[in-house]
Every structure is written in C-alpha cells, then in structure tokens.
C-alpha cells in the first residue's frame, strides 16, 4: 500500500500547517515573521551584503500604501502587511515561474492567505478594491526593488511594473537590505502595531 505524501510544514512554534487544508489555528505571527525574514526577493539576485527579504518588501509595500492612503484603516494595513505572508511556507516564486506552473500554485497560495487572514480577524477573501490597492503599492515596490537592487534599467522596469509615484525618503530608505534579525523584528513589530491600532 503506497504511503500518503506529507502535505504539512512543521513550524518552529511546533505548529503543523497543512498546505492543502490550512487552519487559522495553525498560523502564528512568530512563524510568519521568522520565515519571511529568511525568504529572498528576486531569488536572491539583489545587491548588498544581505538578502532583500519578503519581510522587508512587505514593510516597503506598507510604507507605499501609507503614502497613497495616509488614513489607512486597521484592516487595510493588516492586509497590506500580510499580502505575501503565504511565502513563509511556500517561498517567493518569481512571476515568470508562477506563469509556467500555473493554477496549482495559485490555489495553494490563496488557501494559505485565507487561513492567515482568518487568524488575524480579516475576511478570508479581501474585497476587489482592496486587492487593487495592494497591487498598486506592490507594483511600485517592485519597480523600486528592480531598479535599486535587481539590476533592471529604468526603461525595463517601466515596461514590467509601470511608472511609480514620487515617494518620501522614509519609504526609499527601506531599500537598503537588512540583516535577517532586523527584518524579522521590524516585520513582527509592524503587524503587532497594526493589530493593536
């Protein structure tokens, strides 16, 4: 009799998160912050002595979103900070590879994001307007990362990510890659601050 494949990831908290049927009860902020601080954006193909982590990217997206909507409410801020949270389990797959592997990845990512949202008291599926808002900030972050860290020319980045809005220096300062421990701590603090707002 063939052995069933293991479909859960064991976290350092001791939780076992099932990839095919994730439970909000198995989601922990410490696991998310720990994992995202160790996942490299751009497959690690960035400048600097440290990786540019998904945790730091999430903080950059949150800073851009705050610039676009200074009065962002708690739900929007949390959704922005958690937009790439499934990557603490499944890694940061670059867009070209996502296009190659197709819908299976998207289904697992959506299931994980739904469980994460429920854990933090958000609707499993964000409203379409919120998704568009997050995508707008995410694309601006991608443009900045591409041109400052990943070797893209401005013209090439404009073609793939669109034209960004001018941003304050505080947002641009987030493009300097941090050590893992700093990215983990700053991400955890930002989510906790949003939760207590």
Secondary structure, 3 states (H helix, E strand, C coil): CCCCCCCEEECCCCCEEECCCCCHHHCCHHHHHHHHCCCEHHHHCCCCCCCCEHHHHHHHHHHHHHHHCCCCCHHHHHHHHCCCCCHHHHCCCCHHHHHHHCHHHHHHHHHHHHHHHHHCCCCCCCCHHHHHHHHHHHHHHHHHHHHHCCCCCHHHHHHHHCCCCCCCHHHHHHHCCCCHHHHHHHHHHHHHHHHHC
